[in-house]
Amino acid sequence: MVSAGMPNLRRVAWGVLATIALIGVWSNASLERDTSELQKEVSVMNITDRQRVYAEEVARHAWQLVTALSVEDRKQARTRLKRSVAGMRDGQGAWVQATALNDPQVTAPPLYSRLDVEVQGYLAAANSILLTPDEQLKRRNSDIRWLEQQASGPLISVLDEAITALEDQGEGHIRSMIVAARLRLVCVIALLFGLGQGVFRPLDRRIRRAQAELTAERDFAQTLLAISALVESEFDPAAMAAEVLNLLGPALGMNRSSVLLVRDRHVEVVTAWPPDEPAPGVWEVEGRVHRVADAEHSVTIIDGGAAASGQTSEAWVSLALVEETQFLLAGSRAQPVTSWSSRDRALLSAAARTVRVALERQGRFRQVERAALTDPLTGLGNRRALNRALEELSVRPGEPFGLLSVDVDGLKQVNDTFGHHCGDRLLQEFGRALQDMFREQDLVFRLGGDEFIVLLPGCRQEQAQSMLDRVQAASERVRHQPELMGCGASAGAAFRPDDGPLLAHLVARADERMYEHKRRRKTQPVCEPA
């Protein structure tokens, strides 16, 4: 923006810009005129060059017509001659139109008139030969001799002279266009130089100051946006603190900064910026860390004392408290304490708030996710967790696994006889027993009621009886309690790939075998009161 102390700068700028615009308009009009003239000269030169080629073809085809021995050869030669004469006639018409030779208001050069006369005479002789019957054609025919003389002498000379003249004329136009373009360029450069010296240079300092302020604001906004985006990230606390460190270090112009963990009054340096800066031992943490950790405010500015480059200051930020572990960020500048502006403090506070909100959000999300995948009575995975596990197995179609469908027998009788609290205890005890009986990598789920599913990764068909025996062992352990003595378990197994590759078929097959087992057990007592 032009200052009030420079009232003439605006007029000078607009005057120079208007002059440059006028030069541009004049330059464009001149360039269009010169280009049109040059295109016209190139068109005339191309037509003249083609006429030269046609003249040679007419003479050659006329000689072939006269010297042909057979009727067929003569017929072909006459056809070629007609085509060459027609092309030369059309070219002459285009040439006359391009040169405006018939326009009385245009004074044509003598060379053009001479060339027109020569071409018209040449075409007349060629037409005369075409009209002559075959039996009257002779090698010494006057038209033949005249065509040969013209094709090798006067006509070709006139055409070459015209081509040369047109080339010289075109080169002259190009030279004049180059000179005019250079002149216009020099004028524009001189005007721009004057504009720069008279207007832009006085504004340079103000623009640089504004640019520096805008850059600082942009960097602040980008850093704040990047820190805020961490709320949606899935980083663990240490990785998130390190990411905040990488953002704040260069944005705040710190000489060095670190993320520290305080646990039971023990201090550990997790990461440092710049990366090659030695992390341990660079901070005088005794007393200072605990002072910051116990402070009510999230940002604390401390005088770092004197350094080789002058006074230093430190900013300590309490990022978050996770499971009795406090994350602190420490950064230093080779500047006094007053160098930490309100914007710097706001950025540090925003970083602390972001880390806390992100970690709280992650904690709540994990709690909700665990609740959504867990059966509240037994603590086992529920049907949603089973579906997720089956989806994970479906992406590994070549990996064998087994599936057990288990149903607790006697749950209803326990509920009716001893109450639902005993039925709940039956389900809880049986779920724990199943988990204890199977391998660590096996997964136990309760689908609801008395239905359980056990996934057996890597298990094959030949291990089926061993897996079913484990279910009965779990059932035996539950029956040690007096009120649960009559309870049992029915189970069926299915395996991939033996029972098919589709997971839905495996579940259905395991259910069929479980119900078959249940039918065989119906003759046994289900539950007896203690």
Secondary structure, DSSP 8 states (H G I E B T S, - for coil): ---TT-HHHHHHHHHHHHHHHHHHHHHHHHHHHHHHHHHHHHHHHHHHHHHHHHHHHHHHHHHHHHH--SHHHHHHHHHHHHHHHHHHHHHHHHHHHHHTTT-TTS---HHHHHHHHHHHHHHHHHHHHHHS-GGG--TT-HHHHHHHHHHHTHHHHHHHHHHHHHHHHHHHHHHHHHHHHHHHHHHHHHHHHHHIIIIIHHHHHHHHHHHHHHHHHHHHHHHHHHHHHGGG----HHHHHHHHHHHHHHHTT-SEEEEEEEETTEEEEEEEESTTS--TTSS--TTHHHHHHT-SSSEEEEEEEEETTEEEEEEEEEEEEETTEEEEEEEEESS-GGGS-HHHHHHHHHHHHHHHHHHHHHHHHHHHHHHHHB-TTT-SB-HHHHHHHHHHHHT-TTS-EEEEEEEEETHHHHHHHH-HHHHHHHHHHHHHHHHHHS-TT-EEEEEETTEEEEEEET--GGGHHHHHHHHHHHHHHHTTSGGGTT-EEEEEEEEETTT-S-HHHHHHHHHHHHHHHHHHHTTS------
